[in-house]
Amino acid sequence: MHDFLQFLEHAYTAYQAVGCAREILKRHGFEELDERLPWDVRPEGKYFVVRGGSAVIAFTGGDAAQGFKIVASHTDSPCLKLKENATLSDGNATRLNTEPYGGGLWYTFFDRPLRLAGRVVREEAGALTPCSFVSDFSVSLPSLAVHLQRDANEKFAPNLQNDLPVLSLGDRDLRALIGDCVSFDLYAACAEKPYLWGADGEFLSSPRLDDLASVYASLNTLAKSRTAGVCIAACLDSEEIGSRTRQGAGSDFLRMVLSRIAEAQGLSGAQYAAALAASFCISLDNAQGFHPNHAAKYDPSDRAYLGKGVALKGHAGGAYTTDALSSAVVKTIFSRAGAPLQTFYNRSDMRSGGTLGTISLGQAGILTADIGLPQLAMHAAVETIACADFAALETGLSAYWQSTIASEGDRIVIR
């Protein structure tokens, strides 16, 4: 748990998350590949490739002709993104001109420490070099006094252009604080440290549990498991804004990695297509956990309770990828491993959320199931999960990596 908490504390944005992932993978003997160069992929090898600095796909060797086992998660979370001309000053104070990234529960970002983080592009020896950046100072988004908004407790709604983080007193130059750079992708991200709470320390609260808990669990279990076949942890960016970037689930990143593995093993086009048909994917993204103060917001029978296991998500309209067959695969693997699993559906009269699983299917038509940790305060500055559910997730994923999932006509055999 200590390493997980350290990961959460330092992964302010997708760029830092991938930086932490790189350290984890190298520590466990994974070799970094470059998309621009030929790949020497050995059946016994362990590899990873980074795209755009904010997405990483790690994989272990095996016989690609037998198919791929994939876990897909996302590295990004809601926060406030700085615009190009980021400072606004009236001489008394300097604010940061930001815009929302993703669908945050924005009122929860007020009156908390925020850290500027992301990447800057510097010119070094005639080359444009992206560099990870985390400020050594905090900023904050102060609330307006209740005396000046007497109805705040009834109908407060942040104005995302007027309610901006404060950088400093007086007139400050952001470029002087972040150093000389050509351009940047910087965000004001919540800097609260993860903490355990509850009568028995059973809850974990932290920024960005959606979906860094999934990212860490997939990479940690992949690195530590004795894997069977080609196992792939795809940690993709941009899910919170629709996945339509070159490093998101809607890009060719995952498909490219799969095809290059197949190519390295000498598979023909027909053999590669057959391998995809024999593959399985877990779309791993957190679920709306049951809130004891708001029972009416949840389905009467298929609720995801904190502390009762990982949620297996379903939706008749296709918001989640799970069907009877993919559900049966996950249930069988988790049950054999002793990892608790429960089902989750939204109320039928409420709009369902979505995940990157449905978007990934547009790039590679692989049998997929959607699962995730039940959590409270989804998209808030600080979110909450149950420690027992995280342990169940790692147990289930470890069993998944070690299982052989074989298609025999319409049947699937799990060994």
C-alpha positions in Angstrom: 0.0 0.0 0.0 2.9 2.4 0.7 4.1 2.3 -2.9 0.6 2.9 -4.1 0.2 5.9 -1.9 3.5 7.3 -3.1 2.3 6.8 -6.7 -0.9 8.7 -6.0 1.0 11.5 -4.2 3.3 12.2 -7.1 1.2 11.5 -10.2 -0.4 15.0 -10.4 -1.1 14.7 -14.1 -1.0 12.1 -16.8 2.6 13.2 -17.5 3.8 12.5 -14.0 1.7 9.3 -13.9 3.6 8.0 -16.9 6.9 9.1 -15.4 6.1 7.1 -12.2 4.9 4.1 -14.4 8.2 4.2 -16.3 10.1 3.9 -13.0 7.9 1.0 -11.8 8.4 -0.9 -15.1 12.2 -0.3 -15.3 12.6 -1.5 -11.7 10.9 -4.8 -12.7 13.1 -5.3 -15.8 10.9 -3.9 -18.6 12.7 -2.6 -21.6 11.5 0.7 -23.2 10.8 0.7 -26.9 10.6 3.6 -29.3 7.7 3.9 -31.8 10.1 5.5 -34.3 12.6 2.5 -34.3 12.4 -1.2 -35.2 11.3 -3.5 -32.4 13.2 -6.6 -31.3 10.4 -8.3 -29.3 11.4 -11.6 -27.8 8.9 -14.1 -26.5 10.4 -14.1 -23.0 10.8 -10.3 -22.9 9.1 -7.5 -21.0 8.6 -4.2 -22.8 6.8 -0.8 -22.7 6.3 2.1 -25.0 5.3 5.7 -24.2 3.4 8.0 -26.5 3.1 11.8 -26.0 4.6 11.5 -22.5 1.1 10.8 -21.1 0.2 7.3 -22.2 2.1 4.0 -21.7 1.5 0.5 -22.9 3.4 -2.3 -21.2 3.5 -5.9 -22.3 5.0 -9.3 -21.6 6.1 -11.8 -24.3 4.3 -14.9 -25.3 2.6 -16.5 -28.3 0.7 -13.7 -30.0 -1.1 -16.3 -32.3 -3.0 -17.4 -29.2 -4.4 -13.9 -28.7 -3.8 -11.0 -26.3 -4.9 -10.4 -22.7 -5.4 -6.6 -22.2 -6.3 -4.3 -19.3 -7.1 -0.8 -20.5 -7.2 2.2 -18.1 -6.7 5.9 -18.3 -4.0 8.3 -16.9 -5.9 11.6 -16.9 -8.3 13.1 -14.4 -10.4 16.3 -14.1 -8.4 19.4 -13.3 -7.9 23.0 -14.5 -5.7 23.6 -17.6 -3.8 26.8 -18.0 -4.3 28.8 -21.2 -1.4 30.1 -23.2 -1.5 33.7 -21.7 -2.1 32.3 -18.3 -1.7 35.3 -15.9 -4.3 37.9 -15.2 -3.3 40.7 -12.8 -4.9 43.9 -11.4 -1.7 44.9 -9.6 -3.0 43.6 -6.3 -3.1 39.9 -7.1 -2.3 37.6 -10.0 -4.7 34.9 -11.1 -4.3 32.0 -13.5 -6.5 32.0 -16.6 -7.6 28.3 -16.7 -10.3 26.3 -18.4 -11.9 23.0 -17.2 -10.3 19.7 -18.3 -12.9 17.0 -18.0 -16.1 17.0 -16.0 -14.9 17.9 -12.5 -17.0 18.3 -9.5 -15.7 21.8 -9.5 -16.9 23.2 -6.1 -14.7 20.6 -4.4 -11.6 22.2 -5.9 -12.1 25.4 -3.9 -9.9 26.2 -0.9 -7.5 23.3 -1.4 -3.8 23.3 -2.3 -3.3 23.0 -6.1 0.0 22.3 -7.7 1.0 23.4 -11.2 2.1 20.3 -13.1 2.3 18.8 -16.5 5.0 19.4 -19.1 7.0 22.2 -20.6 8.8 22.2 -23.9 12.2 23.8 -23.8 14.7 24.6 -26.5 18.0 22.8 -25.7 20.9 22.7 -28.0 18.7 23.5 -31.0 16.2 20.8 -30.1 12.7 21.1 -28.7 12.6 18.9 -25.6 9.5 18.1 -23.5 10.2 18.0 -19.8 8.0 17.0 -16.9 7.2 19.9 -14.6 5.8 20.2 -11.1 5.9 23.6 -9.3 7.6 23.8 -5.9 4.8 26.1 -4.8 1.0 25.8 -4.5 -1.8 27.9 -5.7 -5.4 28.0 -4.5 -9.0 28.7 -5.6 -10.5 30.8 -2.8 -14.2 30.8 -2.0 -16.1 34.1 -1.8 -17.3 34.8 1.8 -20.8 33.6 2.6 -21.6 37.2 3.6 -21.3 38.2 0.0 -23.4 35.3 -1.3 -26.1 34.6 1.2 -27.6 31.8 -1.0 -24.3 30.0 -1.5 -25.5 26.9 0.5 -28.6 26.7 -1.6 -27.4 27.3 -5.2 -23.7 27.9 -5.5 -22.4 27.1 -8.9 -18.8 28.0 -9.9 -18.3 30.3 -12.9 -15.4 28.6 -14.7 -14.2 31.9 -16.2 -14.5 34.1 -13.2 -13.5 31.6 -10.5 -9.8 31.2 -11.1 -6.8 30.1 -9.0 -4.8 32.8 -7.4 -1.1 32.6 -8.1 0.3 35.4 -5.9 0.0 38.9 -4.4 1.1 41.7 -6.8 2.0 41.2 -10.4 3.9 38.0 -11.2 5.2 36.5 -14.4 4.4 32.8 -14.7 7.2 32.3 -17.2 9.7 33.5 -14.7 8.4 30.9 -12.2 8.3 27.9 -14.6 11.5 28.7 -16.4 12.2 29.6 -20.1 10.1 27.4 -22.4 8.6 27.5 -25.9 5.3 26.1 -24.8 3.6 24.1 -22.1 0.7 21.8 -21.1 0.2 22.8 -17.5 -2.6 22.1 -15.1 -3.7 23.2 -11.6 -4.1 19.8 -10.0 -5.2 19.0 -6.5 -2.2 18.6 -4.2 -3.9 17.0 -1.2 -1.9 13.9 0.0 -3.6 10.5 0.1 -4.9 9.5 3.5 -6.6 6.5 5.2 -9.6 7.0 7.4 -12.5 5.2 9.0 -12.8 3.4 12.4 -10.6 0.6 11.1 -8.6 2.7 8.5 -10.7 1.0 5.8 -11.1 3.9 3.4 -8.5 5.5 1.2 -9.1 9.1 0.0 -6.9 10.8 -2.6 -7.0 13.0 -5.7 -7.2 11.1 -9.0 -8.2 7.7 -7.8 -10.3 7.7 -11.0 -8.4 6.3 -12.7 -4.9 6.1 -11.2 -6.0 3.2 -8.9 -6.6 1.2 -12.1 -3.4 2.3 -13.7 -1.3 1.3 -10.7 -3.1 -2.0 -10.2 -2.7 -3.0 -13.8 1.0 -2.2 -14.0 1.9 -3.5 -10.5 0.2 -6.8 -11.0 1.6 -7.2 -14.6 5.1 -6.5 -13.3 4.9 -9.0 -10.4 2.8 -11.8 -12.0 4.0 -14.9 -13.7 2.2 -14.1 -16.9 0.7 -16.6 -19.4 0.7 -15.4 -23.1 1.0 -11.9 -24.3 -0.3 -9.7 -21.5 -0.8 -5.9 -22.1 -1.5 -3.1 -19.7 -2.6 -0.1 -21.8 -2.7 3.1 -19.7 -4.1 5.7 -22.2 -4.7 9.4 -21.9 -7.6 11.8 -22.6 -10.5 9.6 -21.4 -12.0 12.6 -19.5 -12.2 14.6 -22.7 -13.4 11.9 -25.1 -10.2 10.0 -25.9 -9.8 11.7 -29.3 -6.1 12.5 -29.1 -3.1 10.7 -30.5 -2.5 9.0 -27.2 -6.1 8.3 -26.3 -8.2 5.2 -26.6 -9.7 6.5 -29.9 -6.2 6.7 -31.5 -4.2 3.9 -33.1 -1.8 3.5 -30.2 -3.1 0.2 -28.8 -3.8 -1.2 -32.3 -0.3 -0.2 -33.4 1.3 -2.0 -30.4 -0.8 -5.2 -31.0 0.2 -5.2 -34.7 3.8 -4.7 -34.1 3.9 -7.5 -31.6 2.3 -9.7 -34.2 4.7 -8.5 -36.9 7.7 -9.2 -34.6 6.5 -12.8 -34.2 6.0 -13.2 -38.0 2.3 -13.5 -38.0 0.5 -13.0 -41.3 -2.4 -10.6 -41.7 -4.9 -13.5 -41.4 -3.1 -14.8 -38.3 -3.2 -11.4 -36.7 -6.9 -11.1 -37.3 -7.4 -14.5 -35.8 -5.3 -13.5 -32.8 -7.6 -10.5 -32.2 -10.6 -12.7 -32.4 -9.1 -14.9 -29.7 -8.2 -11.9 -27.4 -9.8 -10.5 -24.3 -9.9 -7.0 -22.8 -10.7 -5.7 -19.4 -11.8 -2.0 -19.5 -10.8 -0.9 -16.0 -12.4 2.3 -14.8 -13.9 3.2 -11.5 -17.7 2.9 -10.8 -20.1 5.1 -8.9 -20.1 3.5 -5.4 -23.2 3.4 -3.3 -23.5 6.6 -1.2 -25.3 5.9 2.1 -26.7 9.4 2.2 -28.3 9.2 -1.2 -29.8 5.7 -1.6 -32.4 6.9 -4.1 -29.8 7.7 -6.7 -28.9 4.0 -7.2 -30.4 1.0 -8.9 -32.5 -1.0 -6.3 -30.6 -4.3 -6.9 -27.4 -3.8 -8.8 -25.4 -1.4 -6.5 -21.7 -1.2 -6.1 -21.0 -1.1 -2.3 -17.6 0.0 -1.0 -15.9 -2.9 0.7 -17.8 -5.7 -1.2 -15.5 -6.2 -4.1 -14.8 -4.9 -7.6 -17.8 -3.8 -9.7 -18.7 -5.6 -13.0 -20.5 -2.9 -15.0 -23.4 -3.4 -17.4 -25.7 -1.2 -19.5 -28.3 -2.1 -22.1 -27.4 0.9 -24.3 -23.8 -0.1 -24.7 -22.2 2.5 -22.4 -20.3 -0.4 -21.0 -18.9 -3.2 -23.1 -19.9 -6.1 -20.8 -22.0 -8.9 -22.3 -23.0 -12.3 -20.9 -19.9 -14.0 -22.3 -17.3 -11.4 -21.2 -19.1 -11.2 -17.8 -18.8 -15.0 -17.4 -15.0 -14.8 -18.1 -14.4 -12.2 -15.5 -16.7 -13.9 -12.9 -14.9 -17.2 -13.4 -11.4 -15.8 -13.1 -12.2 -13.6 -10.0 -14.1 -16.4 -8.3 -11.3 -18.9 -8.7 -8.9 -16.4 -7.3 -11.2 -15.6 -4.3 -11.5 -12.0 -5.4 -15.0 -10.5 -4.5 -17.0 -9.2 -7.4 -20.4 -7.5 -7.6 -22.5 -6.1 -10.4 -23.3 -2.5 -11.1 -26.0 -0.9 -13.2 -27.2 2.7 -13.2 -30.9 3.5 -12.5 -32.9 3.0 -15.7 -34.2 6.5 -15.5 -30.7 8.1 -15.3 -28.1 8.7 -17.9 -25.1 6.2 -17.7 -21.5 7.2 -17.7 -19.1 5.6 -20.2 -15.5 4.3 -20.2 -12.7 4.0 -22.7 -13.7 0.4 -23.4 -16.3 1.3 -25.9 -13.9 3.6 -27.7 -11.1 1.0 -27.8 -13.5 -1.4 -29.5 -13.6 1.0 -32.5 -9.9 0.3 -32.9 -9.8 -3.5 -32.3 -13.0 -5.6 -32.0 -12.0 -7.6 -29.0 -14.3 -9.3 -26.5 -14.4 -6.9 -23.5 -15.8 -6.5 -20.0 -16.0 -3.3 -18.0 -15.0 -3.5 -14.3 -13.8 -0.9 -11.8 -13.4 0.0 -8.1 -16.6 1.4 -6.4 -15.8 4.9 -5.3 -17.4 7.9 -3.7 -17.0 11.5 -4.8 -16.2 10.6 -8.4 -14.6 13.5 -10.3 -14.2 15.5 -7.0 -10.8 17.0 -6.1 -10.5 14.1 -3.5 -12.2 10.7 -4.1 -12.7 7.7 -1.9 -12.4 3.9 -2.3 -12.3 1.0 0.2 -8.8 -0.6 0.7 -10.4 -4.1 0.6 -11.7 -3.4 -2.9 -8.3 -2.4 -4.1 -6.8 -5.6 -2.7 -9.5 -7.6 -4.5 -8.7 -5.9 -7.7 -5.1 -6.7 -7.5 -5.9 -10.3 -6.7 -8.3 -10.6 -9.6 -5.9 -9.0 -12.1 -3.0 -11.2 -11.0 -5.2 -14.3 -11.6 -6.2 -12.8 -15.0 -2.6 -12.3 -16.1 -1.8 -15.9 -15.1 -4.9 -17.5 -16.8 -5.1 -18.9 -20.3 -8.3 -17.8 -22.1 -8.8 -20.1 -25.1 -11.6 -19.8 -27.7 -13.0 -23.0 -29.0 -15.7 -22.1 -31.5 -18.4 -20.4 -29.4 -17.0 -21.8 -26.2 -14.3 -20.2 -24.0 -12.1 -22.4 -21.9 -10.2 -20.8 -18.9 -7.2 -22.5 -17.5 
